[in-house]
Amino acid sequence: MNQLLEKAFVAAAKLPQDSQTRLAQLILQEIANQQSTNLKKPRMLSPVTKGSNYTDTSINHDVVLAESLYNHKISHSQA
């Protein structure tokens, strides 16, 4: 714990009990807000350098995936 936070806790300990409770609730709420904000940040994705050469992958992605798996399986079984 850094010195400023320690100083804040010492000062808070001198407050009446109901003020300490409200302060603790505010602190915990702020921490929860920061954590939920951090979780919602989008991850940066990098584009692939080589595509599949299919122009309709987003429409027929299951077919493209099945063909790719099939072709991969055939090429390994022939090797």
QUIGIHU-V154592 format. One record per helix or strand. SS is the DSSP state (~ for helix, > for strand). FROM is the first residue (numbers start at 1). TO is the last residue. If there is no record, write none. Layout:
# QUIGIHU-V154592
SS_FROM_TO, SS_FROM_TO
This chain:
# QUIGIHU-V154592
~_3_13, ~_17_39, ~_61_78
